[in-house]
Amino acid sequence: MPKLMVAELPLIVEISESARKVAGNVLKELEVSSAVLLTGRKSYELVGAKIEERISDFISSRFFIEKSGMEEVRRIEMGITYTDIDCVVGIGGGKVLDVAKVLASEMNIALINIPTVASHDGIASPVASFKENGKPVSISTKPPTAVLADLVILRHSPVRLLRSGFGDLISNITAVKDWKLAKEKKNEVFNEVAASMAVMPANLMLSSEGLNLKENVEMLVRGLILSGVAIAIAGSSRPASGAEHKFSHALDYLGYGNGTHGEQVGIGTIIMEYLHEKQYGVGDWEKVRQSLEKIQAPTMAKEIGLTREEVIEALMYAKNIRKKRYTILEDANPDREEFEVILSKTGVA
């Protein structure tokens, strides 16, 4: 009989107008005696200092995260060498929370994440995204023990980053289609619970009429957290990362454009949804494009500093990234001329 898979999931998830105020109670509940606080300078100035005041009895040291990467993790480890730390508290954006995830995983201690932006699904996922030597690197970690998503804080985050979060969430639509394709064509293990958890909030956001991101932050952050949990359940990033993420990684590797991760995968989702629709009659690329337009997120390459040639080059390059991950790119295997047609028809470039 096959073994059942054991998935580590966040123990506590609080999404509310006052999530920042329960940090002390959560530390007590987790029986924390000494915690290290990681934050960004701007995050600390805006909200971190006030949160630290509330939990000062638990905090033994504080570090400002200047960049993401293992070098930063090692710097903090050196700084707390002789301290008995049993928890990491991360207050900030992706850079801070990724370093916090790796540090807590390496030390095998609890992690409380308090995001200040809702720009991608890393809030609750068991994956940290670093850049090493200018190239993107994904590191497997434990998921956070607790996620405290404060809606007051998140509503005040830059709208561009909320749009980015929307792009990352709706990319689950093509990611799950790719996963199903891999199940059908390559007999890859598929988890229906993880797939549904990733795609349902994405479809909900996609279908919302008159969407106002500032008003719908709760729906967005809930979807991003569910997306991260889906990754933990699946034991891989499959529920939230398909061909559209390969395209985004290709842009990062090649150093093209100035888009955020969510902006890149949002545009990638339009392209990959078109391919799914053309190949199998499943999908609605125009709906994806319209939903991004509705919230004023980029739908054209030039909006994130990309030329048509750079997009085509990135799409061709994407076919050679993570070849074991079967997606619509491997299935349809479009050539340069087909990409030219797709970019014209979708209006991406």
C-alpha positions as CSV (number, residue, x, y, z in Angstrom):
1,M,0.0,0.0,0.0
2,P,1.5,3.4,-0.9
3,K,2.4,5.7,1.9
4,L,0.3,8.8,2.7
5,M,2.1,12.1,2.2
6,V,2.6,14.3,5.2
7,A,2.4,18.0,4.4
8,E,3.6,20.7,6.8
9,L,1.1,23.6,6.8
10,P,0.9,26.9,8.7
11,L,-0.5,26.3,12.2
12,I,-2.1,29.8,12.5
13,V,-3.4,32.0,9.8
14,E,-5.0,35.3,10.7
15,I,-6.5,37.6,8.0
16,S,-8.1,40.6,9.6
17,E,-8.0,44.4,10.3
18,S,-6.1,43.8,13.5
19,A,-3.9,40.8,12.7
20,R,-0.8,42.9,13.7
21,K,-2.2,43.2,17.2
22,V,-2.4,39.4,17.9
23,A,1.4,38.9,17.4
24,G,2.0,38.8,21.2
25,N,-0.7,36.2,21.7
26,V,0.6,34.0,18.9
27,L,4.1,34.1,20.4
28,K,2.7,33.1,23.8
29,E,0.6,30.3,22.1
30,L,3.8,29.0,20.4
31,E,5.6,29.2,23.8
32,V,8.3,31.3,22.3
33,S,11.0,32.5,24.8
34,S,13.4,34.4,22.5
35,A,12.8,35.6,18.9
36,V,14.8,37.4,16.3
37,L,13.0,40.1,14.3
38,L,13.8,40.5,10.6
39,T,12.4,43.5,8.7
40,G,13.2,46.1,6.0
41,R,14.1,49.7,7.0
42,K,11.0,51.1,5.3
43,S,8.7,48.3,6.7
44,Y,10.1,49.0,10.2
45,E,9.5,52.7,9.9
46,L,5.9,52.3,8.7
47,V,4.7,49.4,10.9
48,G,7.5,47.3,12.3
49,A,8.5,49.6,15.1
50,K,5.0,49.6,16.5
51,I,4.7,45.8,16.2
52,E,8.1,45.4,17.9
53,E,6.8,47.6,20.8
54,R,4.0,45.2,21.4
55,I,6.2,42.1,21.4
56,S,9.4,43.6,22.8
57,D,9.5,41.1,25.7
58,F,10.0,38.3,23.2
59,I,12.5,40.0,20.9
60,S,16.2,39.5,21.6
61,S,17.6,41.0,18.5
62,R,16.6,42.8,15.3
63,F,18.2,42.7,11.8
64,F,17.4,44.9,8.8
65,I,17.4,42.8,5.6
66,E,19.3,44.7,2.8
67,K,19.2,42.0,0.1
68,S,17.9,38.5,-0.5
69,G,20.3,35.6,-0.7
70,M,22.2,33.1,1.4
71,E,24.9,35.7,2.2
72,E,22.2,37.6,4.1
73,V,21.1,34.4,5.9
74,R,24.7,33.7,7.0
75,R,25.2,37.3,8.2
76,I,22.2,36.9,10.5
77,E,23.3,33.4,11.7
78,M,26.7,34.9,12.6
79,G,24.9,37.7,14.5
80,I,22.9,35.4,16.7
81,T,25.5,32.6,17.2
82,Y,25.5,32.6,21.0
83,T,21.8,33.4,21.5
84,D,19.1,30.7,22.2
85,I,16.6,31.7,19.5
86,D,13.4,29.7,19.2
87,C,11.4,31.8,16.7
88,V,11.9,34.2,13.7
89,V,9.5,37.0,13.2
90,G,9.5,38.5,9.6
91,I,7.9,41.9,9.0
92,G,8.1,43.1,5.4
93,G,7.9,42.2,1.7
94,G,9.1,39.2,-0.2
95,K,12.8,39.8,0.4
96,V,12.4,39.9,4.2
97,L,10.0,36.9,4.3
98,D,12.2,34.8,2.1
99,V,15.3,35.3,4.2
100,A,13.1,34.6,7.3
101,K,11.9,31.3,5.8
102,V,15.4,30.1,5.0
103,L,16.7,31.2,8.4
104,A,13.9,29.5,10.4
105,S,14.2,26.3,8.3
106,E,17.9,26.1,8.8
107,M,17.6,26.6,12.6
108,N,14.5,24.4,12.7
109,I,12.5,26.9,14.7
110,A,9.1,28.6,14.4
111,L,8.4,31.4,11.9
112,I,5.8,34.2,12.1
113,N,5.3,36.1,8.9
114,I,3.7,39.5,8.9
115,P,3.6,40.6,5.3
116,T,3.5,44.4,4.5
117,V,2.7,43.7,0.8
118,A,0.5,41.2,-1.1
119,S,2.6,41.0,-4.2
120,H,3.1,37.2,-4.6
121,D,2.2,33.8,-3.1
122,G,5.5,33.5,-1.1
123,I,3.6,34.8,2.0
124,A,2.7,31.2,3.1
125,S,4.6,29.0,0.6
126,P,7.5,26.5,1.5
127,V,9.7,28.1,-1.1
128,A,12.1,31.1,-0.9
129,S,13.1,32.9,-4.1
130,F,16.6,34.3,-4.1
131,K,18.9,35.9,-6.7
132,E,22.4,34.5,-6.7
133,N,24.8,36.1,-9.1
134,G,21.9,37.9,-10.7
135,K,20.1,34.6,-11.5
136,P,16.8,33.5,-9.8
137,V,17.2,30.5,-7.4
138,S,14.3,28.7,-5.6
139,I,15.1,27.1,-2.2
140,S,12.8,24.6,-0.5
141,T,12.0,25.7,3.1
142,K,9.4,24.9,5.8
143,P,6.2,27.0,5.5
144,P,5.7,29.7,8.1
145,T,4.3,28.5,11.4
146,A,2.0,31.5,11.5
147,V,0.9,34.1,9.0
148,L,-0.6,37.3,10.3
149,A,-2.0,39.3,7.3
150,D,-3.2,42.7,8.5
151,L,-5.6,44.3,6.0
152,V,-4.9,47.8,7.3
153,I,-1.2,47.4,6.5
154,L,-1.8,45.7,3.2
155,R,-4.3,48.3,1.9
156,H,-1.7,50.9,2.4
157,S,0.9,49.0,0.3
158,P,1.8,50.4,-3.2
159,V,-1.0,49.6,-5.7
160,R,1.6,48.3,-8.2
161,L,2.5,45.5,-5.7
162,L,-1.2,44.6,-5.2
163,R,-1.6,44.4,-9.0
164,S,1.5,42.2,-9.0
165,G,-0.1,39.9,-6.4
166,F,-3.2,39.7,-8.7
167,G,-1.0,38.7,-11.6
168,D,0.7,36.0,-9.5
169,L,-2.6,34.6,-8.2
170,I,-4.4,34.4,-11.6
171,S,-1.3,32.7,-13.1
172,N,-2.5,29.6,-11.1
173,I,-5.1,29.2,-13.9
174,T,-2.6,28.2,-16.5
175,A,-0.3,26.5,-13.9
176,V,-3.0,24.0,-13.0
177,K,-3.9,23.4,-16.7
178,D,-0.2,22.6,-17.3
179,W,-0.2,20.3,-14.3
180,K,-3.3,18.4,-15.6
181,L,-1.6,18.2,-19.0
182,A,1.5,16.6,-17.3
183,K,-0.8,14.1,-15.6
184,E,-2.5,13.1,-18.9
185,K,0.6,13.1,-21.1
186,K,3.4,12.1,-18.7
187,N,1.5,10.3,-15.9
188,E,2.7,12.9,-13.4
189,V,1.3,12.7,-9.8
190,F,-1.6,15.2,-9.6
191,N,-3.3,16.4,-6.3
192,E,-6.9,17.5,-6.8
193,V,-7.1,19.2,-3.4
194,A,-3.9,21.3,-4.1
195,A,-5.1,22.1,-7.6
196,S,-8.5,23.2,-6.5
197,M,-7.1,25.2,-3.6
198,A,-4.8,27.1,-6.1
199,V,-7.3,27.6,-8.9
200,M,-10.6,28.5,-7.1
201,P,-9.5,31.8,-5.6
202,A,-7.8,32.7,-8.9
203,N,-11.1,32.1,-10.8
204,L,-12.9,34.1,-8.2
205,M,-10.6,37.1,-8.7
206,L,-10.9,36.7,-12.4
207,S,-14.7,36.7,-12.4
208,S,-15.1,39.6,-9.9
209,E,-17.0,42.5,-11.5
210,G,-15.9,46.0,-10.9
211,L,-12.8,44.8,-9.1
212,N,-11.2,47.3,-6.8
213,L,-7.9,45.9,-5.4
214,K,-7.8,48.2,-2.4
215,E,-11.3,47.0,-1.4
216,N,-10.6,43.4,-2.3
217,V,-7.3,43.0,-0.5
218,E,-8.8,40.3,1.8
219,M,-9.9,38.2,-1.2
220,L,-6.5,38.7,-2.8
221,V,-4.4,37.8,0.3
222,R,-6.6,34.9,1.1
223,G,-6.0,33.6,-2.5
224,L,-2.2,34.1,-2.2
225,I,-2.1,32.3,1.2
226,L,-4.2,29.4,-0.2
227,S,-1.8,29.3,-3.2
228,G,1.2,28.9,-0.8
229,V,-0.6,26.2,1.2
230,A,-1.4,24.4,-2.1
231,I,2.3,24.2,-2.8
232,A,2.9,22.7,0.6
233,I,0.2,20.1,0.1
234,A,1.5,19.2,-3.4
235,G,5.0,19.0,-2.2
236,S,6.1,21.1,-5.2
237,S,5.3,24.5,-6.8
238,R,3.2,22.7,-9.5
239,P,-0.2,24.3,-8.4
240,A,1.2,27.8,-8.8
241,S,4.0,27.6,-11.4
242,G,3.7,26.5,-15.0
243,A,4.8,27.8,-18.4
244,E,3.9,31.4,-17.4
245,H,6.5,31.1,-14.6
246,K,9.1,29.6,-17.0
247,F,8.6,32.8,-19.2
248,S,9.1,35.0,-16.1
249,H,12.2,33.1,-15.1
250,A,13.5,33.4,-18.6
251,L,13.1,37.2,-18.4
252,D,15.0,37.1,-15.1
253,Y,17.8,34.9,-16.5
254,L,18.2,37.1,-19.6
255,G,17.9,40.3,-17.5
256,Y,15.2,41.8,-19.7
257,G,12.6,44.4,-18.8
258,N,11.7,46.1,-15.5
259,G,8.6,44.2,-14.5
260,T,7.8,42.7,-11.1
261,H,7.4,38.9,-10.8
262,G,3.6,39.3,-10.8
263,E,3.6,41.6,-13.8
264,Q,5.8,39.1,-15.8
265,V,3.7,36.1,-14.9
266,G,0.5,38.1,-15.6
267,I,1.6,38.7,-19.2
268,G,2.9,35.1,-19.4
269,T,-0.6,33.9,-18.4
270,I,-2.2,35.7,-21.3
271,I,0.2,34.0,-23.7
272,M,-0.1,30.5,-22.2
273,E,-3.9,30.7,-21.9
274,Y,-4.0,31.5,-25.6
275,L,-1.9,28.4,-26.3
276,H,-4.2,26.2,-24.1
277,E,-7.2,27.6,-25.9
278,K,-5.7,27.1,-29.3
279,Q,-4.4,23.6,-28.6
280,Y,-7.3,22.2,-26.6
281,G,-10.2,24.7,-26.7
282,V,-9.9,25.2,-23.0
283,G,-9.5,28.7,-21.6
284,D,-10.3,32.3,-22.2
285,W,-7.2,34.4,-22.8
286,E,-9.3,37.5,-23.5
287,K,-10.9,37.2,-20.1
288,V,-7.4,37.0,-18.5
289,R,-6.3,40.1,-20.5
290,Q,-9.4,42.1,-19.6
291,S,-9.1,41.3,-15.9
292,L,-5.6,42.6,-15.9
293,E,-6.7,45.7,-17.8
294,K,-9.5,46.2,-15.3
295,I,-7.1,46.7,-12.4
296,Q,-4.6,48.6,-14.7
297,A,-1.9,45.9,-14.5
298,P,0.4,45.5,-17.6
299,T,-0.9,43.5,-20.5
300,M,1.7,44.7,-23.1
301,A,5.4,44.0,-23.2
302,K,6.3,47.7,-23.6
303,E,4.6,48.5,-20.3
304,I,7.3,46.6,-18.4
305,G,10.2,47.7,-20.7
306,L,10.2,44.8,-23.1
307,T,10.6,44.8,-26.8
308,R,8.8,42.3,-29.1
309,E,12.2,40.6,-29.9
310,E,13.0,40.3,-26.2
311,V,9.6,38.6,-25.5
312,I,10.2,36.1,-28.3
313,E,13.7,35.4,-27.1
314,A,12.4,34.8,-23.6
315,L,9.7,32.5,-24.8
316,M,12.2,30.5,-26.8
317,Y,14.5,30.4,-23.8
318,A,11.6,29.3,-21.5
319,K,11.3,26.1,-23.5
320,N,14.7,25.1,-22.2
321,I,14.1,25.9,-18.5
322,R,13.1,23.0,-16.1
323,K,12.6,20.5,-18.9
324,K,11.2,17.9,-16.5
325,R,8.3,20.2,-15.8
326,Y,5.9,19.4,-18.7
327,T,3.8,22.4,-19.7
328,I,1.9,23.7,-22.7
329,L,5.3,25.0,-24.1
330,E,6.6,21.4,-24.4
331,D,3.2,20.1,-25.5
332,A,2.4,22.6,-28.3
333,N,6.1,23.3,-28.9
334,P,5.6,26.7,-30.7
335,D,8.4,28.0,-32.9
336,R,9.5,31.6,-33.3
337,E,6.9,32.3,-36.1
338,E,4.0,31.0,-34.0
339,F,5.1,33.2,-31.1
340,E,5.1,36.1,-33.5
341,V,1.4,35.3,-34.3
342,I,0.5,34.8,-30.7
343,L,2.0,38.2,-29.6
344,S,0.1,40.0,-32.4
345,K,-3.2,38.3,-31.7
346,T,-3.1,38.8,-27.9
347,G,-1.7,42.4,-28.3
348,V,1.1,41.6,-25.9
349,A,3.7,42.9,-28.4
